[in-house]
Each structure stands twice: as structure tokens, then as C-alpha cells.
């Protein structure tokens, strides 16, 4: 299967899976310590996504209806990252 077919096969799917790749290496001054390891704070990713989604919805009302976005955190400190991400999500949910 060509790359073109792979991309077109993915079009129209209802779930977008995202992962903060190299968030420890490229995070620079935006990293925080989670279980003894540096990683970009999940709030940075979640706020950026919230802003991007808000802009998308303004331009495409209803464009995300029935769609799911999943954000994954990997690494030795995944449990601490997930706890932090859940706290940030809860705070963001409180703003709506």
C-alpha cells in the first residue's frame, strides 16, 4: 500500500490519537519534574490543543461533532503525567 492510500484510508475516521513525542528532550525551559524525570508539563499541550480546537470550531461549526481526540503520555513518569493531565483537564472543563 502506498503512503497516499494510507493517508486516504485514515481520512474520515472519528478518532485522532496524539502523543507528546520528545516532550522531555525538546521541552527546554517548559519542562517540569514528574517522578524524577523532566517532561513538558501537560498543561502546555492541553491549553495549546484547546486553543487550536476553539479556532477550528469557529471556522468549522459542528466540524468535530462525533469526533474523539485522545492524548497520550509515555515514559517512565507516565503515571504522574496522567495525574497532572487529569487535573489540568478538570480545570479546563470548569471554564466551559
ABEGO torsion letter per residue (X at the ends): XBAAAAAAAABGBABBBBBBBGAAAAAEAABBBBGGBBBBBAAAAAAAAAAAAAAAAAABBGAABGBBBBBBBBEAAAAAAAAAAAAAAAAAAAAX
